[in-house]
Amino acid sequence: MRLAEFTRSTTLRWTFLVAGIFAALVVALLGFVYWKTTDDLMMRSDRVIVLQIGVFADLSAVQRLDAINEYLKQDPARIRLAGLFDLNGRRIAGNLESLPPDLKTDNTVQSAVVGRIDESGREKQAVRLIARSLPNGDVLVFGRNVDEVGEIAHVVGQALALALVPTVLLCLAVGVALSARARKRIVEVNERVQRIVAGNLRERLPHRKADDAFSKLSMIVNGMLDEMEALIHSLAGVGNNIVQTCAHRSRVCG
């Protein structure tokens, strides 16, 4: 089978079309999974800091300071953020360098970029924050670093993207194999048809016992050839009888 003929195969073209559509659908699915993973992780993170600020707000002033310090000590991954600020915005406790200027104290979770200060130094972090005004005028702030959310979503998206490559390759391989198989059967049928046209009526088209359209067509054609061959044999027999009868009469008359 020549390569040019193989590449012009309709089956192969449909295979590439289906593989392209499949790849586009998988990419769309990856985008949805990435977005959904990020959104779900963000919502869980928001729920955590909402619960935390509620617990810490209910503590007494002394207990709150001790609890904030202990809370931040149990954070080797440096994800947690907490801060307690007075009426003038000066930091009383926590690892937040200062209050973001546009931070609302209406108990809603917001995105912000803040300065984090601890024993490792100072750094900027993209975080989700919630702030609440306390009865004494202080402002309590809790937050979590959202970099981990992006990293987890990135890992999930990367894993799904890696699965895309072998899936598409497998789809193409199956399509190429099916195209080559169909092409092989067509070539074989064409060769046998040419022998039948040349006068070899004993030739038959190949078919399998499988219930597919190709085999059904071959069986129908083979049945027609059987009938044609029987008819030709019958006609040949009649012709032989006529010849023999004429020859016999010729000998009798002679």
C-alpha positions in Angstrom: 0.0 0.0 0.0 1.5 3.3 -1.0 1.8 6.0 1.6 0.0 8.7 -0.6 -3.0 6.4 -1.0 -3.1 5.6 2.7 -3.0 9.3 3.7 -5.9 10.0 1.4 -8.0 7.3 3.2 -11.4 8.7 4.3 -11.2 6.6 7.5 -7.8 8.2 8.3 -9.1 11.7 7.7 -12.1 11.0 9.9 -9.8 9.6 12.6 -7.8 12.8 12.6 -10.9 14.9 12.7 -12.4 12.9 15.6 -9.0 13.0 17.4 -8.9 16.8 17.0 -12.4 17.2 18.4 -11.6 14.8 21.2 -8.5 16.8 22.1 -10.4 20.1 22.1 -13.1 18.6 24.4 -10.3 17.2 26.7 -8.7 20.7 26.8 -12.0 22.2 27.7 -12.5 19.6 30.4 -9.0 20.4 31.7 -9.9 24.0 31.9 -13.1 23.3 33.7 -11.4 20.9 36.2 -8.7 23.5 36.8 -11.2 26.3 37.4 -13.4 24.0 39.6 -10.5 22.8 41.6 -9.2 26.3 42.2 -12.7 27.5 43.1 -13.4 24.7 45.5 -10.1 25.0 47.3 -10.6 28.8 47.6 -14.0 28.2 49.1 -12.7 25.7 51.6 -9.9 28.1 52.6 -12.4 30.9 53.0 -14.6 28.8 55.3 -11.6 27.9 57.4 -10.7 31.5 58.1 -14.3 32.5 58.7 -14.5 29.8 61.4 -11.2 30.8 62.9 -11.9 34.5 63.2 -15.2 33.6 64.9 -13.4 31.5 67.5 -10.7 34.0 68.2 -13.1 37.0 68.4 -15.0 35.3 71.2 -11.8 35.0 73.4 -10.8 37.5 76.0 -8.1 40.1 75.2 -5.4 38.1 77.0 -6.5 34.8 75.7 -6.6 36.2 72.2 -3.0 37.3 72.2 -1.7 34.0 73.5 -3.9 32.1 71.0 -2.7 34.1 68.1 0.9 33.5 69.0 0.3 29.8 69.5 -1.7 29.6 66.3 1.1 31.1 64.2 3.8 28.9 65.8 2.0 25.8 64.5 2.5 26.8 60.9 5.7 25.3 59.4 4.4 25.8 55.9 3.9 29.5 56.5 0.4 29.5 55.2 -1.5 31.1 58.1 -1.8 34.8 58.7 -3.2 36.6 61.6 -3.0 40.1 63.0 -4.5 42.3 65.8 -4.4 46.0 65.2 -5.6 49.0 67.4 -7.8 51.9 66.4 -4.8 53.7 64.8 -3.8 50.6 62.7 -0.8 49.8 64.8 0.1 46.1 65.0 -0.5 44.6 68.4 0.1 40.9 67.6 0.4 38.6 64.6 2.5 38.3 61.5 0.8 40.9 59.3 3.0 43.9 58.9 0.1 46.3 58.5 -3.6 46.6 57.6 -4.3 46.7 53.9 -5.7 50.2 53.2 -8.8 48.9 51.3 -9.5 46.1 53.7 -13.2 46.0 54.8 -14.1 45.1 58.3 -17.5 43.8 57.4 -16.6 40.1 58.1 -16.4 39.2 54.3 -13.5 37.3 52.8 -11.4 39.4 50.4 -8.3 39.0 48.3 -5.2 41.1 49.0 -1.5 41.4 48.8 0.0 41.9 52.3 3.4 42.0 53.9 4.2 39.0 56.1 6.8 39.4 58.9 8.2 36.5 61.0 11.5 35.0 62.0 12.2 34.3 58.3 12.0 37.9 57.4 9.5 40.0 55.4 7.8 39.0 52.2 4.8 39.9 50.1 2.1 37.3 49.8 -1.2 37.0 47.9 -3.7 36.0 50.5 -7.4 35.7 51.3 -8.3 37.9 54.3 -11.2 38.5 56.6 -11.3 41.3 59.1 -13.7 42.0 62.0 -14.0 45.0 64.4 -13.9 44.0 68.0 -16.0 45.7 70.7 -13.0 47.5 72.1 -12.2 49.1 68.7 -9.4 46.7 67.8 -9.4 45.0 64.4 -8.8 41.3 64.2 -7.6 39.9 60.8 -7.2 36.3 59.7 -6.0 35.0 56.4 -4.4 32.2 54.4 -1.8 32.2 51.7 -3.5 31.3 48.3 -0.3 30.3 46.6 -0.9 26.8 47.8 -4.3 26.8 46.2 -2.7 27.7 42.8 0.0 25.1 43.3 -2.5 22.3 44.0 -4.7 23.3 41.1 -1.6 23.5 38.9 -0.6 20.0 39.9 -4.1 18.7 39.1 -4.2 20.4 35.7 -0.7 19.2 34.9 -1.6 15.6 35.7 -4.7 15.8 33.5 -2.7 17.5 30.7 -0.2 14.6 30.8 -3.1 12.2 30.4 -4.2 14.0 27.3 -1.1 13.1 25.2 -1.3 9.3 25.5 -5.1 9.4 25.1 -4.9 11.3 21.8 -2.0 9.2 20.5 -4.0 6.0 21.3 -7.0 7.4 19.4 -4.8 8.2 16.4 -3.1 4.7 16.6 -6.5 3.0 16.6 -7.7 5.1 13.7 -4.6 4.4 11.7 -4.9 0.6 12.4 -8.5 0.6 11.4 -7.8 2.6 8.3 -5.0 0.2 7.3 -7.2 -2.8 7.9 -10.0 -1.5 5.8 -7.6 -0.5 3.1 -6.1 -4.0 3.1 -9.5 -5.6 2.6 -10.4 -3.2 -0.2 -7.2 -4.0 -2.0 -7.8 -7.8 -1.6 -11.4 -7.5 -2.9 -10.2 -5.4 -5.8 -7.7 -8.0 -6.8 -10.2 -10.8 -6.7 -12.8 -8.8 -8.6 -10.2 -8.2 -11.4 -9.6 -12.0 -11.6 -13.4 -12.6 -11.8 -13.8 -10.0 -14.6 -10.9 -11.8 -16.4 -13.0 -15.0 -16.5 -12.1 -16.9 -13.3 -15.7 -17.5 -12.1 -14.4 -19.9 -9.4 -12.9 -16.9 -7.5 -14.8 -15.6 -4.5 -14.6 -12.5 -2.4 -13.1 -12.9 1.0 -15.4 -12.6 4.0 -15.4 -13.3 7.7 -18.1 -14.8 9.9 -18.3 -11.5 11.6 -21.6 -9.5 11.4 -20.2 -6.5 9.5 -21.3 -4.8 6.3 -18.2 -5.8 4.3 -18.7 -9.5 5.0 -22.4 -9.3 4.2 -21.7 -7.7 0.9 -19.1 -10.3 0.1 -21.5 -13.1 0.9 -24.2 -11.6 -1.3 -21.7 -11.2 -4.2 -20.4 -14.7 -3.7 -24.0 -16.0 -3.8 -24.5 -14.3 -7.1 -21.3 -15.8 -8.4 -22.4 -19.2 -7.3 -25.7 -18.8 -9.2 -23.9 -17.5 -12.3 -21.4 -20.3 -12.2 -24.3 -22.9 -11.9 -26.2 -21.2 -14.7 -23.2 -21.2 -17.0 -22.6 -24.9 -16.2 -26.2 -25.6 -17.0 -26.0 -23.7 -20.2 -22.8 -25.5 -21.1 -24.5 -28.8 -20.4 -27.5 -28.0 -22.6 -25.1 -26.9 -25.3 -23.2 -30.2 -25.1 -26.4 -32.2 -25.2 -27.5 -30.3 -28.4 -24.2 -30.9 -30.0 -24.2 -34.6 -29.1 -27.9 -34.9 -30.4 -27.0 -33.3 -33.7 -23.9 -35.4 -34.1 -25.9 -38.6 -33.4 -28.6 -37.6 -36.0 -25.9 -36.8 -38.5 -24.5 -40.3 -38.1 -28.0 -41.9 -38.4 -29.0 -39.8 -41.4 -25.6 -40.4 -43.1 
